[in-house]
Amino acid sequence: MTLPGGLPKELGNPISLNKHFIFGGRRKTLGRAEDKQGFKFVDEYDPAFMGVIILVVILSIIDGFMMLYLLDHGAHEINPIMSFCLEVGPWFFLASKFLLTCFGVMCLLVVNNSQVFGDRIQVRDVFPAMLFLYLMVMAWNSFLYAIA
């Protein structure tokens, strides 16, 4: 049997299908056993987890500005993608750094409940490591900034 609009009855009312995209979902955790297999998606995320993600993006932006300063004082960009972006211009470099970081973080956010490396590491555990690495990059940049 089909509903008006040609949708199968099993899919439900078209308005209820679009309601999720307008008002958002409510799933914060995975409850059913079949939900815990393969990629694991939820609709809402822990505010502290979102804070870590925002901090990673902010540190990326600060790193971009610090890199521009260091480049003006004799440093060299060894990342070929960012080096190309620098050749286009400093604003293109900063925009690319921001967008690439946001894209990577969003991809990891979507699959944050999934397991990788044979179910040994949860994707969610990558974010504190990213935060730590960015803090180390900031410490290194600060050292270079002090001697520049």
Backbone bond lengths (Angstrom), bond angles and torsions (degrees), N, CA, C in turn:
res aa  C-N    CA-C-N  psi(-1)  N-CA   C-N-CA  omega(-1)  CA-C   N-CA-C  phi
1 M - - - 1.443 - - 1.534 108.75 -
2 T 1.312 115.57 146.33 1.459 119.59 179.96 1.517 110.56 -121.43
3 L 1.307 114.87 154.44 1.458 122.37 176.67 1.519 108.92 -92.22
4 P 1.323 118.11 169.34 1.459 119.96 173.73 1.526 109.18 -57.97
5 G 1.303 116.37 137.68 1.456 120.79 -176.93 1.518 111.80 97.30
6 G 1.334 118.17 -3.21 1.447 122.13 175.05 1.521 115.27 84.21
7 L 1.330 119.35 8.69 1.453 120.68 179.08 1.520 110.32 -81.88
8 P 1.331 117.27 141.44 1.468 118.75 174.82 1.525 110.54 -62.87
9 K 1.332 116.33 149.11 1.461 121.15 -178.25 1.524 111.24 -60.43
10 E 1.344 117.47 -30.69 1.457 121.18 -178.14 1.536 111.78 -62.62
11 L 1.341 118.00 -27.64 1.456 120.67 -179.28 1.520 112.26 -80.20
12 G 1.300 117.67 -15.42 1.453 120.70 177.66 1.516 112.89 86.54
13 N 1.295 114.67 -172.07 1.449 123.06 -178.32 1.529 110.34 -69.17
14 P 1.349 119.17 134.49 1.463 120.50 179.54 1.526 113.15 -57.84
15 I 1.320 117.52 -31.56 1.464 120.10 178.85 1.522 110.10 -66.91
16 S 1.339 117.87 -39.92 1.463 119.60 179.45 1.524 111.21 -70.52
17 L 1.328 117.99 -27.20 1.462 120.45 175.60 1.522 110.88 -66.52
18 N 1.312 118.02 -40.80 1.460 122.36 -178.14 1.524 112.88 -81.48
19 K 1.328 117.65 -16.92 1.456 121.73 -178.84 1.532 110.75 -59.44
20 H 1.322 117.38 -36.23 1.463 121.76 179.67 1.535 110.79 -61.14
21 F 1.321 116.89 -40.79 1.460 120.53 -177.92 1.530 112.18 -74.36
22 I 1.328 116.68 -27.81 1.463 120.09 -179.22 1.528 111.12 -83.88
23 F 1.321 117.01 -48.60 1.459 121.32 -173.96 1.522 113.50 -100.76
24 G 1.334 118.25 -9.41 1.464 121.19 -178.82 1.516 111.38 84.88
25 G 1.311 114.92 163.35 1.454 120.67 179.68 1.515 110.98 -92.03
26 R 1.339 114.77 -178.63 1.453 119.32 -178.34 1.527 112.46 -123.49
27 R 1.332 118.36 -2.41 1.450 120.01 -173.98 1.521 109.98 -76.77
28 K 1.363 115.97 119.15 1.457 121.78 179.28 1.523 111.38 -106.07
29 T 1.322 116.72 -25.42 1.464 121.11 -178.94 1.520 109.16 -134.82
30 L 1.310 114.98 168.67 1.460 121.77 177.79 1.518 107.97 -100.74
31 G 1.327 116.64 118.66 1.458 120.15 -175.81 1.510 114.58 -104.23
32 R 1.321 117.43 -41.10 1.459 120.79 -175.29 1.518 110.76 -84.04
33 A 1.326 116.40 150.05 1.467 121.44 -178.71 1.523 111.24 -62.35
34 E 1.335 117.74 -38.58 1.463 120.09 -179.70 1.524 112.00 -69.13
35 D 1.338 117.44 -23.02 1.465 120.61 176.46 1.522 111.65 -72.67
36 K 1.322 116.94 -22.29 1.458 121.04 -175.52 1.521 112.94 -88.72
37 Q 1.322 118.06 5.35 1.448 121.79 178.72 1.518 109.53 -103.72
38 G 1.345 116.88 143.53 1.454 121.61 178.94 1.516 110.85 71.02
39 F 1.329 116.41 -147.42 1.456 120.32 177.53 1.516 109.36 -72.54
40 K 1.313 116.30 140.63 1.458 121.54 -175.18 1.523 109.34 -118.14
41 F 1.330 116.12 119.37 1.457 121.67 -175.93 1.525 110.20 -118.29
42 V 1.332 116.04 141.90 1.462 122.19 172.53 1.526 107.83 -129.16
43 D 1.328 116.14 167.23 1.462 121.28 -176.98 1.522 113.01 -96.73
44 E 1.314 117.49 -30.71 1.453 121.82 -177.89 1.523 108.89 -123.57
45 Y 1.333 115.46 150.94 1.455 120.79 -176.51 1.519 110.04 -123.75
46 D 1.307 115.85 154.07 1.448 123.45 178.73 1.530 110.14 -62.65
47 P 1.332 118.94 131.25 1.469 120.34 -179.34 1.535 113.30 -58.23
48 A 1.325 118.05 -36.58 1.465 120.14 178.45 1.523 110.29 -65.14
49 F 1.311 116.77 -37.61 1.460 121.87 177.47 1.523 110.36 -64.57
50 M 1.315 116.55 -41.40 1.464 120.55 177.15 1.529 110.51 -65.85
51 G 1.329 117.46 -33.32 1.452 120.94 176.47 1.525 112.17 -62.83
52 V 1.332 116.26 -39.61 1.467 120.44 177.05 1.525 109.92 -64.04
53 I 1.313 116.93 -41.15 1.465 121.12 179.97 1.533 110.37 -64.25
54 I 1.319 116.89 -44.85 1.464 120.36 179.32 1.526 110.22 -63.74
55 L 1.326 117.05 -39.05 1.459 120.56 178.40 1.528 111.46 -63.86
56 V 1.338 117.72 -38.95 1.471 121.14 177.05 1.530 109.94 -61.88
57 V 1.331 117.51 -43.03 1.469 121.09 179.79 1.534 110.39 -66.23
58 I 1.317 117.46 -42.25 1.473 120.38 178.46 1.529 110.80 -62.99
59 L 1.334 116.71 -43.75 1.462 119.71 177.96 1.527 111.65 -62.83
60 S 1.312 116.95 -34.00 1.462 120.56 176.85 1.526 110.93 -64.29
61 I 1.329 116.65 -41.53 1.466 120.55 178.97 1.531 110.30 -65.54
62 I 1.336 116.42 -45.12 1.469 119.84 178.29 1.521 110.11 -61.45
63 D 1.322 116.49 -40.99 1.472 120.88 177.49 1.529 110.52 -59.75
64 G 1.311 117.53 -39.98 1.463 120.93 178.41 1.516 112.33 -61.65
65 F 1.345 116.43 -45.86 1.470 119.72 178.90 1.528 111.50 -66.42
66 M 1.333 115.71 -39.91 1.465 118.09 177.81 1.517 110.99 -64.94
67 M 1.318 116.75 -37.27 1.461 120.34 179.31 1.526 110.57 -64.66
68 L 1.316 117.44 -40.11 1.464 119.87 177.37 1.527 110.90 -61.93
69 Y 1.320 116.99 -41.25 1.468 120.42 177.76 1.536 110.12 -62.64
70 L 1.333 116.18 -46.59 1.467 120.15 -178.70 1.520 111.75 -65.19
71 L 1.316 116.99 -34.59 1.464 120.03 177.98 1.529 110.64 -65.76
72 D 1.321 116.97 -34.91 1.469 120.60 176.40 1.523 112.32 -69.06
73 H 1.327 116.56 -16.55 1.463 121.35 -177.97 1.535 112.08 -113.63
74 G 1.331 117.06 28.01 1.451 120.62 170.82 1.512 117.68 101.29
75 A 1.325 120.00 -3.28 1.465 121.11 178.32 1.528 109.62 -75.82
76 H 1.325 116.27 165.65 1.465 122.20 178.77 1.523 109.05 -129.71
77 E 1.317 115.80 141.04 1.468 121.88 176.17 1.523 108.11 -85.27
78 I 1.339 117.10 121.84 1.468 119.55 -178.48 1.528 112.66 -97.71
79 N 1.319 117.34 -12.29 1.462 120.92 175.91 1.531 107.80 -75.95
80 P 1.352 118.26 117.80 1.469 119.31 -175.39 1.532 114.03 -63.43
81 I 1.317 117.63 -32.84 1.475 119.68 179.58 1.522 109.79 -68.74
82 M 1.322 116.71 -47.12 1.466 120.26 179.62 1.532 110.92 -69.90
83 S 1.330 116.93 -30.70 1.465 119.69 176.13 1.526 110.74 -63.57
84 F 1.335 116.10 -41.87 1.467 120.27 175.94 1.524 110.45 -61.81
85 C 1.333 116.63 -43.54 1.463 120.62 179.64 1.527 111.09 -62.09
86 L 1.324 116.80 -36.61 1.465 120.57 177.17 1.516 111.80 -65.72
87 E 1.338 116.41 -35.11 1.459 119.66 178.55 1.526 111.38 -64.15
88 V 1.332 116.58 -32.89 1.464 120.78 178.22 1.528 109.71 -70.46
89 G 1.321 116.80 -40.62 1.459 120.24 178.86 1.517 111.76 156.27
90 P 1.334 117.58 160.96 1.463 120.14 -176.73 1.530 113.78 -66.52
91 W 1.339 117.44 -37.11 1.466 118.58 179.07 1.518 111.46 -70.62
92 F 1.325 116.73 -34.29 1.467 120.12 175.20 1.525 109.65 -65.77
93 F 1.327 116.63 -39.51 1.464 121.89 176.99 1.528 110.31 -59.57
94 L 1.345 117.19 -50.44 1.458 120.66 -178.39 1.526 111.93 -64.47
95 A 1.333 116.43 -42.21 1.469 120.00 179.21 1.521 110.78 -65.29
96 S 1.325 116.80 -41.57 1.468 120.48 179.35 1.514 110.72 -64.75
97 K 1.319 116.89 -43.50 1.469 120.88 179.40 1.522 110.19 -60.76
98 F 1.329 116.22 -45.02 1.461 120.65 179.22 1.529 111.35 -63.10
99 L 1.333 116.63 -49.37 1.469 120.05 -176.89 1.524 112.51 -66.96
100 L 1.325 117.69 -40.22 1.468 120.12 177.97 1.520 111.22 -65.45
101 T 1.326 116.71 -39.78 1.465 119.69 177.18 1.522 110.66 -64.92
102 C 1.332 117.03 -46.22 1.469 120.62 178.98 1.521 111.52 -61.19
103 F 1.325 117.37 -41.83 1.466 120.54 179.60 1.526 110.36 -62.69
104 G 1.327 116.57 -46.38 1.466 119.87 179.58 1.513 112.70 -63.44
105 V 1.318 116.58 -43.38 1.460 120.88 179.86 1.528 110.44 -65.43
106 M 1.322 117.51 -41.05 1.467 119.95 179.70 1.530 111.54 -66.20
107 C 1.326 117.17 -39.30 1.471 119.73 176.82 1.523 110.68 -61.51
108 L 1.338 116.48 -43.62 1.463 119.72 177.88 1.524 111.53 -67.79
109 L 1.335 117.22 -35.41 1.458 120.86 179.27 1.526 111.34 -62.63
110 V 1.312 116.43 -42.08 1.470 120.40 -177.36 1.528 111.14 -62.15
111 V 1.324 117.08 -36.57 1.468 120.63 -177.64 1.528 111.78 -106.75
112 N 1.325 118.06 24.50 1.461 120.43 -172.48 1.520 114.32 -62.85
113 N 1.309 119.38 -22.19 1.467 121.26 179.03 1.520 112.95 -89.82
114 S 1.320 117.56 -2.10 1.462 121.49 -178.13 1.525 110.72 -82.65
115 Q 1.311 114.84 162.53 1.462 122.46 178.67 1.524 109.24 -107.10
116 V 1.332 116.85 146.34 1.462 122.08 176.35 1.523 109.23 -129.92
117 F 1.316 115.43 168.35 1.458 122.58 -179.78 1.530 111.29 55.06
118 G 1.321 115.04 54.52 1.463 120.40 177.67 1.510 113.12 66.05
119 D 1.296 117.61 40.46 1.471 123.95 178.72 1.527 113.00 62.82
120 R 1.342 117.79 23.85 1.457 120.58 178.73 1.524 112.29 -90.39
121 I 1.323 117.28 -29.78 1.461 120.80 -176.67 1.519 108.88 -127.23
122 Q 1.323 115.98 131.82 1.461 120.36 174.20 1.524 107.67 -86.43
123 V 1.326 117.31 138.05 1.465 122.30 -178.00 1.527 110.44 -55.61
124 R 1.291 117.01 -34.22 1.468 122.11 179.23 1.533 111.61 -56.56
125 D 1.339 117.25 -31.09 1.459 121.44 -178.46 1.522 112.74 -74.80
126 V 1.324 118.21 -8.83 1.464 121.72 178.55 1.532 110.64 -73.39
127 F 1.330 117.71 -31.03 1.463 120.94 -175.01 1.527 113.79 -63.91
128 P 1.335 120.58 -44.51 1.467 118.14 175.21 1.531 112.08 -61.83
129 A 1.337 116.72 -34.49 1.463 119.67 176.88 1.530 110.33 -65.87
130 M 1.338 117.27 -40.65 1.467 120.69 176.76 1.518 110.58 -62.39
131 L 1.319 116.59 -42.81 1.457 121.02 179.11 1.527 110.20 -62.03
132 F 1.319 117.16 -44.56 1.465 121.24 178.37 1.528 110.83 -61.38
133 L 1.332 116.92 -44.88 1.465 119.88 179.83 1.532 111.57 -63.48
134 Y 1.322 117.60 -40.79 1.457 119.60 177.50 1.524 111.20 -65.17
135 L 1.318 117.30 -37.07 1.462 119.71 176.85 1.530 110.62 -65.01
136 M 1.326 116.97 -36.78 1.464 120.32 176.49 1.534 110.63 -67.32
137 V 1.323 116.71 -40.08 1.470 120.39 176.41 1.520 109.85 -62.56
138 M 1.326 117.16 -41.13 1.463 120.33 179.02 1.524 110.75 -64.56
139 A 1.331 117.18 -39.19 1.470 119.96 177.72 1.524 110.12 -64.03
140 W 1.328 117.28 -43.01 1.460 121.15 178.43 1.530 110.80 -64.17
141 N 1.315 116.71 -45.20 1.468 120.25 177.95 1.521 111.18 -61.66
142 S 1.324 117.34 -38.17 1.465 120.21 178.15 1.522 110.82 -65.28
143 F 1.324 116.60 -39.21 1.461 120.16 175.46 1.533 110.57 -61.68
144 L 1.322 116.28 -47.39 1.476 119.99 178.81 1.518 110.88 -64.14
145 Y 1.326 116.77 -37.36 1.464 121.87 178.22 1.533 110.26 -61.40
146 A 1.334 116.39 -39.55 1.463 120.90 -178.27 1.525 112.38 -69.20
147 I 1.324 117.04 -32.40 1.475 118.50 -178.38 1.524 112.84 -94.92
148 A 1.346 117.25 -5.67 1.480 119.91 -178.36 1.506 112.18 -74.54
